[in-house]
Amino acid sequence: MTTITYLDQRRVGASPTPRNAGQKQITSLFERAVAAWNRRKTERMLEGLPQEIRKDIGWPTTIGK
């Protein structure tokens, strides 16, 4: 049995903590942009699957509504 554990880098101190409000805002904006980019990348991947597979996994189809 394999167990995979993901560590939150902010908790283990791998990334530096912003020192002022400006840095926090920039960091927050960057994190939101990365999250949005990852969501869109996932959506594009799912939309690229054949219609039968999307139907099987419950992804809404855009063809023939």
N, C-alpha and C positions, 0 to 999 in steps of 0.2 A: 504494500500500500504506500502510495506516494502522497506526501503532504506538501503543498506549496504555500508559503507565507510571504505576503507582500508587506513591506515596511513602509510606513508613511514617512517620507524623507524629512518633512517638517518636524516630526516628533523626534527623530534620531539626531537632528542637528546637522544633516548633510548640507542643507542650504542655509546661507546666512539669513539672520532675522533682520528685516528692515528696521532702520533706526528712527525714521521719522514718518510723519503722515504721508508725505509725498511719495516716499518709496513704497509705503504700504498700498497706496492707490495704484501706482504703476504695476506693482506685483499682482494685485488683485485683477487689474485690467488684463494683464498678460495671461494669468491663469484662466480667466473667463474666455479669452480668445482661443487658447489652446483647447479648452474643453469644447467650445463650439466647433472648432476645426475637426476634432476627433469625432464628434457626433455626426457632422456632415460626411466625413469620410466613411463612417459606418453605414449611413443611409445610402450613400452611393454604391457601396459594396452590396447591400441587400437589394437595392433596386436593380442591380446588374444580374441578379440570379434569375433563372428561368421562372416563368409564372407558376408552374406546378409546385416548385420548391417554396416559393413565397407563400403560396396558398397553404401548403403543409405546415409551415411554421407560424402562420397567422399574420403575416405581413400584408397590409392592404394593397390591392392591385390598383393600378392607375389606368388599365386598359378596359374598355367596355363597361363603364358604369352605367 
